[in-house]
Amino acid sequence: MRRLTIVVIVIAGLAAASFVGLRLNSQNPVPKPAGGPVVVEAEKVSVMELQDAITAVGSLRSAESVVLKSEIPGRISSIRFADGSHVGKGDVLIAFDASIQQAQFHQARAERDLAVAKLKRTEELFQKQFLSAAALDDAKASEEIARAKLALAQANLDKMTLRAPFSGQIGIRQISVGDYVKEGVELVNLEDVSAMKADFRVPEQFSGRLRSGQTVNLESDVFPGVIFPARVAAVDAAVDASGRSLLIRAELKDASRRLKPGMFVRVRLVLETRAAALVVPEEALVTAQNRLMVFKIVDGKAVIAPVTTGLRAMRANRAVVEITQGLSAADVVVTAGQIKIRGDQIPVKIAEPAGSKPSDQMPAAKGG
Protein backbone atom coordinates (compact mmCIF):
# COMPACT_ATOMS: atom_id res chain seq x y z
CA MET A 1 0.00 0.00 0.00
CA ARG A 2 2.85 2.34 0.80
CA ARG A 3 4.46 1.81 -2.66
CA LEU A 4 1.16 2.35 -4.40
CA THR A 5 0.70 5.62 -2.55
CA ILE A 6 4.10 6.88 -3.65
CA VAL A 7 3.42 6.03 -7.32
CA VAL A 8 0.11 7.86 -7.26
CA ILE A 9 1.74 10.95 -5.77
CA VAL A 10 4.46 11.01 -8.47
CA ILE A 11 1.96 10.66 -11.31
CA ALA A 12 -0.13 13.45 -9.87
CA GLY A 13 2.94 15.74 -9.68
CA LEU A 14 3.89 15.11 -13.31
CA ALA A 15 0.37 15.82 -14.46
CA ALA A 16 0.34 19.09 -12.55
CA ALA A 17 3.68 20.16 -14.04
CA SER A 18 2.50 19.37 -17.59
CA PHE A 19 -0.65 21.45 -17.04
CA VAL A 20 1.37 24.42 -15.82
CA GLY A 21 3.73 24.16 -18.80
CA LEU A 22 0.91 24.14 -21.30
CA ARG A 23 -0.60 27.25 -19.71
CA LEU A 24 2.74 29.07 -19.90
CA ASN A 25 3.25 28.10 -23.54
CA SER A 26 -0.18 29.32 -24.45
CA GLN A 27 0.55 32.67 -22.84
CA ASN A 28 4.09 33.02 -24.39
CA PRO A 29 4.18 31.09 -27.70
CA VAL A 30 7.63 30.34 -29.30
CA PRO A 31 8.09 32.54 -32.40
CA LYS A 32 8.45 30.70 -35.76
CA PRO A 33 11.51 31.41 -37.87
CA ALA A 34 10.99 34.01 -40.59
CA GLY A 35 10.56 32.40 -44.04
CA GLY A 36 11.33 33.66 -47.61
CA PRO A 37 13.31 32.77 -50.75
CA VAL A 38 17.09 32.45 -50.69
CA VAL A 39 18.86 35.23 -52.58
CA VAL A 40 21.31 33.84 -55.14
CA GLU A 41 23.15 34.85 -58.29
CA ALA A 42 22.37 32.99 -61.50
CA GLU A 43 23.26 32.84 -65.18
CA LYS A 44 21.83 31.24 -68.25
CA VAL A 45 23.67 28.30 -69.79
CA SER A 46 25.88 29.55 -72.64
CA VAL A 47 26.43 27.99 -76.05
CA MET A 48 29.88 28.53 -77.53
CA GLU A 49 32.66 26.91 -79.51
CA LEU A 50 35.18 24.98 -77.44
CA GLN A 51 38.44 23.42 -78.49
CA ASP A 52 40.05 20.39 -76.94
CA ALA A 53 43.71 21.35 -77.18
CA ILE A 54 47.11 20.60 -75.71
CA THR A 55 49.95 23.04 -75.24
CA ALA A 56 53.66 22.57 -75.77
CA VAL A 57 56.83 24.45 -76.61
CA GLY A 58 58.79 24.12 -79.81
CA SER A 59 61.42 25.54 -82.13
CA LEU A 60 61.13 26.91 -85.63
CA ARG A 61 62.98 25.48 -88.59
CA SER A 62 63.26 26.57 -92.21
CA ALA A 63 61.39 24.63 -94.86
CA GLU A 64 64.86 23.78 -96.21
CA SER A 65 68.17 24.45 -94.50
CA VAL A 66 71.71 23.57 -95.48
CA VAL A 67 75.25 24.52 -94.54
CA LEU A 68 77.25 24.62 -97.75
CA LYS A 69 80.68 22.99 -97.56
CA SER A 70 83.57 22.52 -99.94
CA GLU A 71 83.70 19.09 -101.52
CA ILE A 72 87.33 19.35 -102.59
CA PRO A 73 90.23 21.47 -101.34
CA GLY A 74 90.96 24.65 -103.28
CA ARG A 75 91.49 28.38 -103.29
CA ILE A 76 88.51 30.73 -103.54
CA SER A 77 88.67 32.87 -106.68
CA SER A 78 85.35 34.72 -106.41
CA ILE A 79 82.31 35.15 -104.13
CA ARG A 80 79.14 36.03 -106.02
CA PHE A 81 76.59 36.82 -103.34
CA ALA A 82 75.98 39.51 -100.74
CA ASP A 83 75.55 38.51 -97.11
CA GLY A 84 71.91 38.02 -96.19
CA SER A 85 70.67 38.33 -99.79
CA HIS A 86 68.15 36.16 -101.60
CA VAL A 87 69.52 33.71 -104.15
CA GLY A 88 67.80 31.49 -106.68
CA LYS A 89 68.20 27.79 -107.26
CA GLY A 90 71.31 27.11 -109.37
CA ASP A 91 72.90 30.52 -108.81
CA VAL A 92 76.69 30.46 -108.54
CA LEU A 93 77.70 31.37 -104.98
CA ILE A 94 81.42 30.61 -104.76
CA ALA A 95 83.98 29.83 -107.46
CA PHE A 96 87.32 28.12 -106.76
CA ASP A 97 90.50 28.38 -108.77
CA ALA A 98 89.88 25.74 -111.45
CA SER A 99 92.90 26.17 -113.75
CA ILE A 100 94.13 22.60 -113.16
CA GLN A 101 90.67 21.08 -113.53
CA GLN A 102 90.06 23.04 -116.73
CA ALA A 103 93.35 21.73 -118.19
CA GLN A 104 92.39 18.19 -117.25
CA PHE A 105 89.01 18.68 -118.86
CA HIS A 106 90.53 19.92 -122.14
CA GLN A 107 92.94 17.00 -122.17
CA ALA A 108 90.16 14.51 -121.57
CA ARG A 109 88.02 16.08 -124.28
CA ALA A 110 90.89 15.86 -126.80
CA GLU A 111 91.43 12.20 -125.92
CA ARG A 112 87.73 11.55 -126.37
CA ASP A 113 87.72 13.20 -129.80
CA LEU A 114 90.75 11.14 -130.86
CA ALA A 115 89.14 7.93 -129.63
CA VAL A 116 85.92 8.73 -131.55
CA ALA A 117 87.89 9.34 -134.75
CA LYS A 118 89.87 6.09 -134.34
CA LEU A 119 86.68 4.13 -133.76
CA LYS A 120 85.16 5.56 -136.93
CA ARG A 121 88.19 4.56 -139.06
CA THR A 122 88.29 1.14 -137.46
CA GLU A 123 84.62 0.54 -138.28
CA GLU A 124 85.24 1.53 -141.93
CA LEU A 125 88.21 -0.81 -142.23
CA PHE A 126 86.29 -3.60 -140.48
CA GLN A 127 83.46 -3.29 -142.99
CA LYS A 128 86.00 -3.67 -145.81
CA GLN A 129 87.40 -6.66 -143.92
CA PHE A 130 90.81 -5.07 -143.51
CA LEU A 131 90.69 -5.41 -139.68
CA SER A 132 89.59 -8.14 -137.34
CA ALA A 133 86.70 -8.03 -134.89
CA ALA A 134 89.18 -7.89 -132.02
CA ALA A 135 90.61 -4.64 -133.38
CA LEU A 136 87.10 -3.18 -133.59
CA ASP A 137 86.38 -4.19 -129.98
CA ASP A 138 89.58 -2.52 -128.82
CA ALA A 139 88.63 0.71 -130.60
CA LYS A 140 85.16 0.69 -129.00
CA ALA A 141 86.63 0.12 -125.55
CA SER A 142 89.13 2.94 -126.03
CA GLU A 143 86.33 5.28 -127.06
CA GLU A 144 84.24 4.38 -123.97
CA ILE A 145 87.24 4.90 -121.68
CA ALA A 146 87.90 8.30 -123.23
CA ARG A 147 84.27 9.31 -122.68
CA ALA A 148 84.46 8.20 -119.04
CA LYS A 149 87.64 10.22 -118.49
CA LEU A 150 85.93 13.28 -119.97
CA ALA A 151 82.92 12.83 -117.65
CA LEU A 152 85.26 12.57 -114.67
CA ALA A 153 87.13 15.71 -115.70
CA GLN A 154 83.80 17.52 -116.17
CA ALA A 155 82.64 16.46 -112.70
CA ASN A 156 85.87 17.69 -111.08
CA LEU A 157 85.53 20.98 -112.92
CA ASP A 158 81.90 21.40 -111.81
CA LYS A 159 82.90 20.91 -108.18
CA MET A 160 85.03 24.03 -108.40
CA THR A 161 81.81 26.07 -108.63
CA LEU A 162 79.43 26.06 -105.64
CA ARG A 163 75.77 26.62 -106.62
CA ALA A 164 72.61 27.16 -104.55
CA PRO A 165 70.70 23.85 -104.23
CA PHE A 166 67.42 25.73 -103.73
CA SER A 167 66.11 29.28 -103.56
CA GLY A 168 66.44 31.00 -100.22
CA GLN A 169 68.19 33.52 -98.04
CA ILE A 170 71.94 33.23 -97.77
CA GLY A 171 73.64 33.69 -94.43
CA ILE A 172 76.78 35.55 -93.43
CA ARG A 173 79.99 34.16 -94.89
CA GLN A 174 83.13 33.55 -92.90
CA ILE A 175 85.45 33.36 -95.91
CA SER A 176 87.10 35.77 -98.34
CA VAL A 177 88.49 35.69 -101.85
CA GLY A 178 91.94 34.09 -101.80
CA ASP A 179 91.24 31.80 -98.84
CA TYR A 180 92.42 28.22 -99.22
CA VAL A 181 89.85 25.85 -97.79
CA LYS A 182 90.12 22.16 -97.13
CA GLU A 183 87.57 19.52 -97.97
CA GLY A 184 84.47 19.67 -95.72
CA VAL A 185 84.99 23.23 -94.43
CA GLU A 186 81.73 25.11 -93.75
CA LEU A 187 81.40 28.07 -96.08
CA VAL A 188 77.92 29.62 -95.60
CA ASN A 189 74.39 28.60 -94.66
CA LEU A 190 71.33 28.80 -96.89
CA GLU A 191 67.75 28.97 -95.51
CA ASP A 192 64.46 28.67 -97.39
CA VAL A 193 62.18 30.84 -95.22
CA SER A 194 59.26 30.95 -97.65
CA ALA A 195 57.73 28.31 -95.38
CA MET A 196 58.54 27.34 -91.81
CA LYS A 197 58.38 24.22 -89.71
CA ALA A 198 57.71 23.98 -85.98
CA ASP A 199 58.99 20.91 -84.13
CA PHE A 200 57.53 20.11 -80.72
CA ARG A 201 56.77 17.15 -78.47
CA VAL A 202 53.55 15.97 -76.82
CA PRO A 203 53.02 13.26 -74.16
CA GLU A 204 52.58 9.75 -75.49
CA GLN A 205 49.01 9.42 -74.14
CA PHE A 206 47.83 11.69 -76.97
CA SER A 207 49.35 9.52 -79.69
CA GLY A 208 46.01 7.94 -80.59
CA ARG A 209 44.43 11.33 -81.25
CA LEU A 210 47.10 12.82 -83.49
CA ARG A 211 46.82 13.04 -87.26
CA SER A 212 48.08 15.15 -90.15
CA GLY A 213 46.13 18.29 -90.91
CA GLN A 214 45.18 19.20 -87.33
CA THR A 215 45.16 22.89 -86.47
CA VAL A 216 48.16 24.35 -84.63
CA ASN A 217 48.42 27.90 -83.30
CA LEU A 218 51.89 29.33 -82.67
CA GLU A 219 52.86 32.32 -80.53
CA SER A 220 56.23 33.98 -80.11
CA ASP A 221 57.41 36.39 -77.43
CA VAL A 222 58.94 38.44 -80.23
CA PHE A 223 55.44 39.30 -81.50
CA PRO A 224 53.13 39.45 -78.45
CA GLY A 225 49.48 38.76 -79.16
CA VAL A 226 50.09 37.56 -82.72
CA ILE A 227 48.92 34.03 -83.56
CA PHE A 228 50.54 32.22 -86.48
CA PRO A 229 48.27 29.44 -87.81
CA ALA A 230 49.86 26.17 -88.86
CA ARG A 231 48.95 22.57 -89.68
CA VAL A 232 50.34 19.25 -88.49
CA ALA A 233 52.49 17.94 -91.33
CA ALA A 234 53.94 14.78 -89.78
CA VAL A 235 53.83 12.66 -86.64
CA ASP A 236 56.94 10.70 -85.73
CA ALA A 237 56.65 6.95 -86.09
CA ALA A 238 58.19 6.15 -82.68
CA VAL A 239 57.84 7.43 -79.12
CA ASP A 240 60.96 8.74 -77.43
CA ALA A 241 61.63 6.15 -74.74
CA SER A 242 63.56 8.55 -72.49
CA GLY A 243 60.88 11.23 -72.28
CA ARG A 244 57.79 9.23 -73.28
CA SER A 245 56.92 11.88 -75.82
CA LEU A 246 56.13 12.02 -79.50
CA LEU A 247 57.74 14.42 -81.98
CA ILE A 248 55.32 16.48 -84.07
CA ARG A 249 56.14 18.71 -87.03
CA ALA A 250 53.82 21.52 -88.10
CA GLU A 251 54.14 23.66 -91.22
CA LEU A 252 53.14 27.30 -91.68
CA LYS A 253 53.35 30.03 -94.28
CA ASP A 254 54.82 33.30 -93.06
CA ALA A 255 54.34 35.72 -95.93
CA SER A 256 55.66 38.59 -93.81
CA ARG A 257 58.95 36.74 -93.23
CA ARG A 258 58.93 37.87 -89.60
CA LEU A 259 59.70 34.48 -88.09
CA LYS A 260 63.28 33.25 -88.06
CA PRO A 261 64.67 29.72 -87.86
CA GLY A 262 65.61 28.75 -84.31
CA MET A 263 62.97 30.91 -82.62
CA PHE A 264 61.21 29.61 -79.51
CA VAL A 265 57.43 29.30 -79.88
CA ARG A 266 54.48 28.29 -77.73
CA VAL A 267 52.31 25.71 -79.43
CA ARG A 268 48.59 25.01 -79.06
CA LEU A 269 47.52 21.86 -80.89
CA VAL A 270 43.76 21.57 -81.40
CA LEU A 271 42.66 17.94 -81.08
CA GLU A 272 38.92 18.53 -81.45
CA THR A 273 36.56 21.47 -81.99
CA ARG A 274 33.01 21.48 -80.60
CA ALA A 275 30.99 24.15 -82.35
CA ALA A 276 27.98 24.30 -79.97
CA ALA A 277 29.08 23.27 -76.50
CA LEU A 278 26.92 24.01 -73.44
CA VAL A 279 29.02 25.75 -70.81
CA VAL A 280 28.50 27.17 -67.34
CA PRO A 281 30.85 29.15 -65.09
CA GLU A 282 33.07 26.86 -63.06
CA GLU A 283 31.72 28.32 -59.81
CA ALA A 284 28.28 26.91 -60.64
CA LEU A 285 29.49 23.37 -59.99
CA VAL A 286 28.85 21.81 -56.59
CA THR A 287 30.26 18.53 -55.31
CA ALA A 288 28.04 16.44 -53.04
CA GLN A 289 28.23 12.75 -52.21
CA ASN A 290 31.06 12.25 -54.70
CA ARG A 291 29.06 13.60 -57.62
CA LEU A 292 28.97 16.86 -59.55
CA MET A 293 25.78 18.84 -59.73
CA VAL A 294 24.36 22.33 -60.21
CA PHE A 295 21.28 24.08 -58.89
CA LYS A 296 18.92 24.70 -61.78
CA ILE A 297 16.23 27.34 -61.23
CA VAL A 298 12.80 26.03 -62.21
CA ASP A 299 9.63 28.01 -61.40
CA GLY A 300 11.45 30.07 -58.79
CA LYS A 301 12.97 27.07 -57.03
CA ALA A 302 16.50 25.66 -56.92
CA VAL A 303 16.40 22.13 -58.25
CA ILE A 304 19.35 19.77 -57.90
CA ALA A 305 20.60 18.69 -61.34
CA PRO A 306 23.41 16.09 -61.54
CA VAL A 307 25.70 16.89 -64.48
CA THR A 308 28.52 15.38 -66.50
CA THR A 309 31.35 17.72 -67.42
CA GLY A 310 33.62 17.84 -70.45
CA LEU A 311 36.16 20.41 -71.56
CA ARG A 312 37.37 23.36 -69.52
CA ALA A 313 38.38 26.69 -71.02
CA MET A 314 38.96 30.37 -70.27
CA ARG A 315 36.57 32.99 -71.59
CA ALA A 316 37.18 36.66 -70.75
CA ASN A 317 39.51 35.68 -67.88
CA ARG A 318 36.83 33.41 -66.46
CA ALA A 319 36.88 29.63 -66.22
CA VAL A 320 33.98 27.84 -67.89
CA VAL A 321 33.10 24.15 -67.99
CA GLU A 322 31.35 22.17 -70.68
CA ILE A 323 28.24 20.28 -69.59
CA THR A 324 27.73 17.15 -71.68
CA GLN A 325 24.74 15.78 -69.71
CA GLY A 326 22.22 17.23 -67.31
CA LEU A 327 21.42 20.68 -68.76
CA SER A 328 19.92 22.31 -71.83
CA ALA A 329 20.58 25.65 -73.52
CA ALA A 330 17.48 27.25 -71.93
CA ASP A 331 18.41 26.43 -68.32
CA VAL A 332 19.41 28.98 -65.68
CA VAL A 333 21.87 27.84 -63.01
CA VAL A 334 22.93 29.27 -59.66
CA THR A 335 26.45 30.69 -59.76
CA ALA A 336 26.72 32.11 -56.23
CA GLY A 337 24.87 31.47 -52.99
CA GLN A 338 24.68 27.68 -53.22
CA ILE A 339 25.86 27.37 -49.63
CA LYS A 340 22.55 28.91 -48.45
CA ILE A 341 20.46 26.34 -50.32
CA ARG A 342 19.64 23.53 -47.88
CA GLY A 343 18.11 20.82 -50.01
CA ASP A 344 16.11 20.42 -53.18
CA GLN A 345 13.18 22.49 -54.47
CA ILE A 346 14.17 25.49 -52.30
CA PRO A 347 12.55 28.83 -53.24
CA VAL A 348 15.16 31.31 -54.48
CA LYS A 349 15.33 34.88 -55.66
CA ILE A 350 17.87 35.99 -58.25
CA ALA A 351 19.87 38.96 -57.04
CA GLU A 352 19.78 42.02 -59.25
CA PRO A 353 23.22 42.74 -60.78
CA ALA A 354 24.91 45.85 -59.44
CA GLY A 355 24.11 48.93 -61.52
CA SER A 356 21.23 47.36 -63.45
CA LYS A 357 17.61 48.43 -63.62
CA PRO A 358 14.84 46.33 -62.10
CA SER A 359 13.70 45.40 -65.61
CA ASP A 360 17.13 43.93 -66.32
CA GLN A 361 16.76 41.26 -63.63
CA MET A 362 16.95 37.73 -65.05
CA PRO A 363 13.54 36.03 -64.96
CA ALA A 364 13.15 32.68 -63.30
CA ALA A 365 13.29 29.72 -65.66
CA LYS A 366 10.02 27.92 -66.37
CA GLY A 367 9.45 24.25 -66.90
CA GLY A 368 11.71 21.33 -66.15
RAJO-V769148 format. One record per run of one state. SS is the DSSP state (h for helix, s for strand, l for the rest). FROM is the first residue (numbers start at 0). LEN is the number of residues. If there is no record, write none. Layout:
# RAJO-V769148
ss=SS from=FROM len=LEN
ss=SS from=FROM len=LEN
This chain:
# RAJO-V769148
ss=l from=0 len=1
ss=h from=1 len=26
ss=l from=27 len=10
ss=s from=37 len=7
ss=l from=44 len=1
ss=s from=45 len=24
ss=l from=69 len=4
ss=s from=73 len=6
ss=l from=79 len=6
ss=s from=85 len=2
ss=l from=87 len=4
ss=s from=91 len=5
ss=l from=96 len=2
ss=h from=98 len=29
ss=l from=127 len=5
ss=h from=132 len=26
ss=l from=158 len=2
ss=s from=160 len=3
ss=l from=163 len=4
ss=s from=167 len=3
ss=l from=170 len=9
ss=s from=179 len=2
ss=l from=181 len=4
ss=s from=185 len=18
ss=h from=203 len=6
ss=l from=209 len=5
ss=s from=214 len=5
ss=l from=219 len=1
ss=h from=220 len=3
ss=l from=223 len=3
ss=s from=226 len=9
ss=l from=235 len=4
ss=s from=239 len=1
ss=l from=240 len=4
ss=s from=244 len=9
ss=l from=253 len=10
ss=s from=263 len=18
ss=h from=281 len=3
ss=l from=284 len=1
ss=s from=285 len=3
ss=l from=288 len=2
ss=s from=290 len=8
ss=l from=298 len=2
ss=s from=300 len=6
ss=l from=306 len=1
ss=s from=307 len=7
ss=l from=314 len=4
ss=s from=318 len=7
ss=l from=325 len=6
ss=s from=331 len=5
ss=l from=336 len=1
ss=h from=337 len=3
ss=l from=340 len=5
ss=s from=345 len=5
ss=l from=350 len=7
ss=h from=357 len=3
ss=l from=360 len=8
